[in-house]
Amino acid sequence: MTAQCLAENDKGHLTISGCDTVELAGIYGTPLYVMSEDEIRRVCRSYVDSFQKYYNCKGKPLYASKAFCCMEIVRIVLSEGLDVEVVSGGELYTALKAGAPGERIHFQGNNKTDAELQMALDHGVGDIVVDNPAELERLNAFAKAAGKVAKISLRITPGIEAHTHEFIRTGQLDSKFGTDLQSGAAMALVDRALELENVALTGLHCHIGSQILETEPFVHAAQVMLVFYKEITVRHPGFTLSSLNLGGGFGIRYTQQDRALPYDDYMQAVSAAVFERCAALELPVPDIYIEPGRSVVGEAGITLYTVGNIKEIPGVRSYVSVDGGMFENPRYALYLSEYTALIANKADKGKNFTATIAGKCCESGDLIGEHMPLQQPAPGDILAVLSTGAYNYSMASNYNRNPRPACVMVSNGTHRLVIRRETYEDLIRCDI
Ligand SMILES: Cc1ncc(COP(=O)(O)O)c(C=O)c1O
């Protein structure tokens, strides 16, 4: 098993937070996203505690809501003391509707529209992370028209190559995100931000990538950003930064091969580096923000499917088709992401079968995984795919006009619906 919330009961069924997954599939139908509230809270607390242990409570973790954005998860993370990071008007709307106060929202994005910037200003978003010079000018103009001063930080591209899939690597020079440090563009952005009257520069931000399984790139990013901070203070004497946001990207376990670190290892390493660098550079110690998404919800989630057709191609492979697919989990199609799967109603049996798990969409690449060890499958079995809490629901679509699945939150043996299953009526609600 990957997550701590998973176990097996005396019927030989997979359980999550004390709930029998086969019963959940019977009650709510499949495909079904199941999220463990206990696990989400446990991870949130480990991040919050790591700030107490290693960083004198200066700064805080934010939840990168792109990983799984729905009102109930926003409510849970807020109640654990995390702020919320959003990257679109839709995520901002969800956070506000879930009760997030504007000052606890951090708004990212490499191409925020005029309407999104206006919305952020209207709702008093506490930290608008400006991505580039053109956005800075637009935001300043909107804030001026509204008679406001927007609190901003600047998204910097620190030039760091993290060891992860190229599509989820973001800190290197050739990136659509942020303003580049090495060319001098980042300093020019700081200069301009300090000139403008309707923005107040409070922080710097960087994010180097996702599913990173080592502390070293984060330490490196912190060091690079603090050297930049020093250069800013030399150029603009008297200027102090209140925050340094080092982004998210902490890796999780999808398979036994993933060596995920305890999450507070990251803060331990980063805190030590920040204290050391600030002392060496004679800088006031800034608040640190980190913004994990995947690690808050990833291992807390599983997806349940009903097995349909099983097709054996002798000498080639065995396809096990399920009632989901790339419309509710596009990550294999996008990145060849690996998962662990098991037959939930045969969790106590050995895995003696190798499956290609296929979805029901009209694409040959619509797979959940290949070469996956499984118990002997049969039509009607309940298949569980583990560690699907992040970037599954949030990346889901209605491809082939498949309704998006429901999501159930489980906690300590109880379960409740937090996202209802879409209906066919939902599918045509915008059609004219
Ligand atoms: C700016 C920013 N912050 C935070 C995250 C969250 O990363 P992760 O889900 O890997 O923790 C992302 C993900 O792409 C991001 O782009």
Ligand as a Chemical Component Dictionary entry (heavy atoms), coordinates in Angstrom:
data_LIG
# 
_chem_comp.id                   LIG 
_chem_comp.type                 NON-POLYMER 
_chem_comp.pdbx_formal_charge   0 
_chem_comp.three_letter_code    LIG 
# 
loop_
_chem_comp_atom.comp_id 
_chem_comp_atom.atom_id 
_chem_comp_atom.alt_atom_id 
_chem_comp_atom.type_symbol 
_chem_comp_atom.charge 
_chem_comp_atom.model_Cartn_x 
_chem_comp_atom.model_Cartn_y 
_chem_comp_atom.model_Cartn_z 
_chem_comp_atom.pdbx_ordinal 
LIG C1 C1 C 0 3.368 27.957 -8.846  1  
LIG C2 C2 C 0 3.052 26.601 -8.342  2  
LIG N1 N1 N 0 2.976 26.401 -7.023  3  
LIG C3 C3 C 0 2.681 25.187 -6.512  4  
LIG C4 C4 C 0 2.455 24.107 -7.327  5  
LIG C5 C5 C 0 2.109 22.799 -6.711  6  
LIG O1 O1 O 0 3.034 21.823 -7.005  7  
LIG P1 P1 P 0 2.868 20.371 -6.382  8  
LIG O2 O2 O 0 1.461 19.966 -6.641  9  
LIG O3 O3 O 0 3.831 19.541 -7.118  10 
LIG O4 O4 O 0 3.173 20.485 -4.933  11 
LIG C6 C6 C 0 2.536 24.269 -8.717  12 
LIG C7 C7 C 0 2.325 23.108 -9.594  13 
LIG O5 O5 O 0 2.532 23.077 -10.741 14 
LIG C8 C8 C 0 2.838 25.549 -9.234  15 
LIG O6 O6 O 0 2.904 25.770 -10.541 16 
# 
loop_
_chem_comp_bond.comp_id 
_chem_comp_bond.atom_id_1 
_chem_comp_bond.atom_id_2 
_chem_comp_bond.value_order 
_chem_comp_bond.pdbx_ordinal 
LIG C1 C2 SING 1  
LIG C2 N1 SING 2  
LIG C2 C8 DOUB 3  
LIG N1 C3 DOUB 4  
LIG C3 C4 SING 5  
LIG C4 C5 SING 6  
LIG C4 C6 DOUB 7  
LIG C5 O1 SING 8  
LIG O1 P1 SING 9  
LIG P1 O2 DOUB 10 
LIG P1 O3 SING 11 
LIG P1 O4 SING 12 
LIG C6 C7 SING 13 
LIG C6 C8 SING 14 
LIG C7 O5 DOUB 15 
LIG C8 O6 SING 16 
# 
